Amino acid sequence: MKNQVNAKHLEEIRAEALQARSANKPCITVCGGTGCHTQGAEVLVGVFREEVRKQGIEESVDIRITGCHGFCERGPIVVIHPEGIFYEKTKIKDVATIVSETIVNKRIVETLLYRDLKTKKRIVREKDIPFYNQQKRIVLGNNGLIDPTDIQDYIALNGYQALVKVLRDMTPEEVIAEIKASGLRGRGGAGFPTGKKWESCRSTVSDTKYVICNADEGDPGAFMDRSVLEGNPHSVIEGMIIGAYAIGASAGFIYVRTEYPLAVKHVKIALRQAREHGLLGESVLGSGFQFDICVFQGAGAFVSGEETSLMASIEGRRSFPRPRPPFPTQVGLWGKPTTINNVETWANIPHIIEKGAEWYSKIGTDNSKGTKIFSLVGKINNTGLVEVPMGITLRQVIYDIGGGIKSEKRIKKKFKAVQTGGPSGGCIPENMLDLPIDYDTLAKAGSIMGSGGMIVMDEDTCMVDVARYFLNFTQEESCGKCSPCRIGTVQMVEILNRITQGKGDEADIERLENLAQTIKTHSLCGLGQTAPNPVLTTLRYFRSEYLLHVKEKHCPASVCKELIEYRVIPEKCTGCQRCVSVCPTGAITGPRAQLHNLDPSKCIKCRACYEICHFDAIAGDAIIIRSKGRSADEQTK
Amino acid sequence: MTNKDYLDIFSELKGEEGDLIPILQRIQEKFGYIPAEAIKQMSRFLKISENQIFGVASFYSQFKFVEPGQCTIKVCMGTACHVRGSQSVLEEFKRWLHIEPGQTTDDKLFTLETVNCLGACALGPIVVFDGDYHGQMRIKEVEELIQKYRSENEKESDAVT
C-alpha cells in the first residue's frame, strides 16, 4: 500500500447514484453540446420537464442534459435510455409525442428516427447508426451518458476510480511506466510520447512543479477539445490529478479559449465539485498529496496553443514562443518544470490506468496507439465528432462514418480533397484516401495529424482559394517574433491573392515555393514551421489548378470571383422568379413566366441565384457560372 | 466609471504580473472595451508601465479599445464555414453596414467582427447576431436580420420619447 486513501464517500455516492439510475427506469437524454445548444437544446429540456409533469409521470422518468453526442449534423439529439432510441432534429412540437408514445406506451416515433443514407431505412438505436457503429469511443463514450455539471454521474460510471487506484496502489514511477507502456502520444498535434514527457519532468529537481491542460483549441474547424471539456470535464481533471501525482506537481492550470463559454462554465463547476469531494486540495482523498487546479482563459491568439507561448500568456505577457531547449519539463511556467498536455491526452489517462497499458496498446498501429478524435466537417453528410482507432483509413472515416460527400439536392458532388491538421496541415487528394491514419503516415503525405480537424472538400472548392484562406489565417495570427514568418507569410498571401484575381504568372508559383522553404526552415515555433504546408501540399497534389489560374485565368471550381461571371441561359429559364427573390442586390429582374435578365454590373457573385436555380427541377441549370477566361464551348459549368 | 469600480475589479487579486490578462478580461466584460483610464489604473495596481499593458492588450484579439455598438455581429470564418461560403456572408454584411470587420456603424448600432471558429461547424456558415446563433445563413438573411433589428430599435426609441 503506497498511500492511505479515503475513498469511502466515493463508493457511497456511486452506490447511491447507481440505485437512482435503476436499469429499467426510462431516461430522456438531450445533447447539450454547443452544436445542439445553439439549436435550442436547453429549451427542449425545459419543455420535456414540463411535459412529464403534465402527464404526471415525473417520478418514473429521468431527464438529463448530457455532453456532446458528436453527431452535430442531426441536432438537437434526444436519446431515450435504456433502449438507446435515437431521435434526431427534435423540435419542441415533438416533445409531447415522444413522452406519450415512447415513454408511456413504449412505442417508437418513426418519423424522428435517423434514416440511413444508403439503405434509406430508419434506424432505431444509436449504436446501430453507421456514424456510431464504426467508431471506438473511449474518450467520448461517456459524453452522452452523463450530466457534465453533476459529479455524481461521473462517479457512477467508475469516475475517479483510476485516481483511487493510483494513489492507493502505485508509486509515481509505476504510473509513468504504465503510461510509457501504453504508447500514448500527445494529442495536441506533435505526437510526443506522453510517458517520456512526464518522466523528464519528474526527474527535474525542483520545489515546485506544474501541470497544464492545453485547451487553446485554435485550429478553425476543430472542436473535439471543446466537446470533451463541455461534456466530460471530470475525465480531464482526473487525468490531470494523476499526472500531477506522477510528476510531483502541486498546482495545475486549464488554459481554455475564451470563445468556448460553455466549456469554461462546465470546467469551473466541475473543479468546484471536485474540491467539495476532496479530490482536489491540501490532501487529495486524504492521501497527503496536495494539488489544485485553476482555469485560465485565453484571450484570442492562435499562437498561444504553442506550449512556450501558452506559458508566457499565463505569466501575463504577449504569447511569444521561445527557443527550446530548455524544454518546459525542465524550465517551464515561472521557470519551474511544467508538463503541458492536450485535453484529449489528459482524458485518455484515466482509461489507461483503469484498463491497463496492455489493453490500450492493442488499439492502433505500431507507432500510434489508442484512438483519436476527429472533427469531420465541410462538404460532408455527417458533420460531427468521430473517435476512431489509429490506423483506420481516411476513406473509412469519410465514406463509412461520414456518409460521403454532401450532394446539393439533385446534383451529386465529387470528392476533391481532405484537409487535416488545421492551418499547419495539408490537403490530401482522393488517390491517397486509403492511407491509414497515424502520426507518421500523415506526415509522409505532407500533412500532419494536428489536433484532429478534418475538413472535407468537394469539386466546388478551389484549392488555390483554400491555400490562400489558410495562409491568410497564419499571416494574421503570426506573433511577429521571427521575420520569415511575419514578413514571408504576408508575401505569400499577396502572391496567392494575385493568382486568385487572375493577375498571377508562372513565376509566382516558383516564388511561392521559395518563400515556403525559407519560412519553414527559419521560424522558431510550430506556427511558422508549418504555415506553408497548405500551399506546399496543394502545389504538390493540385498543381494543375494553380496552372489553370495563372495561365488561362480559369478557376475550375468557379470560386475565385474575379475570374467568373454569372449568366442566364435564355432557353432554360422558365421565369419562375425564384432567383429574383433571393438576389440581394436586385441584379436579376424580370416578370413571372418571362425570361429573366441578369445585370452583371449589379451582380456581387454571391451564388444565391445559382444555388436556388439548381434546386429547381424544371429550370435546373438556367443560371450558369462561366469562366471569363474561356470561350463558351469550353465552359464546364 | 469610478475608482470604486476598479477596486471591485482588482479585489481578490494580488497585483502580480500574471493577473494582467484576467484583469483585462474583467474590465472588458464590465465595459465592453478597455478604456484608456483603465490602463492607467491597472498600471498603478500592477506596478508595470502603461506601455507594457497596452502592448499585451493589443496583442490579443479579444481586447477592444473603442466602445462597441449596441449589437455585435460575429461572422465565423472557420474553415468549415469558409468552404460553405462565409466570405459571401461577410461581404453582404459589409455591403449593408458600410463598415469593415472591427468597425462600428456611425449610429453606434452595429459592430461587425469576424471570429476564427466557433466550433459549431455543422451549422456553417454561422453568424452570432446580438448573442443569438444563426446557422446555415443564407445571403438574403443578412438584410432581414439588419432590417429587423433596426426597426425594433426604432420602435423602442419611439416608445421612450
Interface residues (C-beta under 8 A of the other chain):
Chain A: T34 G35 T38 Q39 C72 E73 G75 E217 G218 D219 P220 G221 A222 F223 R226 T258 E259 Y260 F296 Q297 A299 G300 A301 F302 S313 I314 E315 G316 R317 R318 S319 S375 V377 G378 K379 T383 G384 Q419 G422 G453 I455 M457 T461 V466 Y469 F470 F473 C479 S581 V582 P584 T585 I604 K605 C606 R607 A608
Chain B: E16 E17 G18 D19 L20 I21 P22 L24 Q25 G55 V56 F59 Y60 S61 Q62 F63 M77 G78 T79 A80 H82 V83 R84 G85 S88 E91 E92 R95 V115 N116 C117 L118 G119 A120 C121 A122 L123 G124 I126 Y133 G135 R138 I139 K140 V142 E143
